[in-house]
């Protein structure tokens, strides 16, 4: 049996890794997954700074190369180039977008500002405190209140960029959805999921219908998993 042409380096618990596995699965690209956490030996073996994910491209034009492609945005562009359909891009005028690049703008805002707001400010401290078992819910809420206040503002601003219905850019599923979903799936798995608006909850319902979402759920916080 021919081995898959790609290997993704990263735990399913990693939101950036899941953004990529969502797209690989949606586009029908077979891959192996090496499960590791950031800054582990395996992560450093594949990424200069130990971050996740890395996509190992085993073959190009019939030649074995085992090329390591790092950083989610670069990987996304590679996936789109080698497998343009089904498309995860938009056309001008879809949703609230005037130009096509606004889809990448949204995805970049999620990566650069959403990850710190959701994960570092709220999800990770909530999960760590809950797992430690020393604090009551009210004590944890007090500890993370500054992060919650910041996250509430971030969610509001991002929702303003979304179409009124459907996916982030309306009827067209895009990379914007695949970058946003892993973060909000984590958020929904903790009590602070109460921050999610009716629009965002409806969007998540639509996302949860996707086979790619269902296939990449095991090993995530929403499946009650913890990092390996």
HELIX and SHEET records of a PDB file:
HELIX    1   1 UNK A   15  UNK A   26  1                                  12    
HELIX    2   2 UNK A   41  UNK A   46  1                                   6    
HELIX    3   3 UNK A   72  UNK A   82  1                                  11    
HELIX    4   4 UNK A  101  UNK A  109  1                                   9    
HELIX    5   5 UNK A  110  UNK A  114  3                                   5    
HELIX    6   6 UNK A  115  UNK A  115  1                                   1    
HELIX    7   7 UNK A  116  UNK A  123  3                                   8    
HELIX    8   8 UNK A  124  UNK A  132  1                                   9    
HELIX    9   9 UNK A  137  UNK A  143  1                                   7    
HELIX   10  10 UNK A  145  UNK A  161  1                                  17    
HELIX   11  11 UNK A  175  UNK A  188  1                                  14    
HELIX   12  12 UNK A  191  UNK A  195  5                                   5    
HELIX   13  13 UNK A  198  UNK A  208  1                                  11    
HELIX   14  14 UNK A  211  UNK A  215  1                                   5    
HELIX   15  15 UNK A  221  UNK A  223  5                                   3    
SHEET    1   A 4 UNK A  31  UNK A  34  0                                        
SHEET    2   A 4 UNK A   6  UNK A   9  1                                        
SHEET    3   A 4 UNK A  54  UNK A  60 -1                                        
SHEET    4   A 4 UNK A  63  UNK A  70 -1                                        
END                                                                             
